[in-house]
């Protein structure tokens, strides 16, 4: 495989990496490669204990934090 065989290279198969790969495919990019250094898919997201960080949560709103990204 050479660099001309891939249109988008995503480094890491955690939540962000897989989301980026999916977004690229949905945008019409045909050749997307996800590279992961570990032996399993998931990256550091596998170690999160099921917690996901997010913006615009009810806790932020209750604290008066305006974060909608």
C-alpha positions, 0 to 999 in steps of 0.5 A: 500500500502506498500513500496514493492508495489512501485519501484520508488517514486517521490515526487511532481507533478511539471514539474520535478516530472512528467518528472522524473516519465515519465523517470522512466516508459520509462526506464522500471520501472513498479511501479512508484508512484507520491506523491503530497501534494497539491489537484491538479497536478502541484506543484509549476510549476503551479505558474510559470506564464508559464515561464520555466527555461532552459539551452543553450538559445539564451540569454545565448549564446549572453552573452557568457555563455556556459551552455548546461545542 
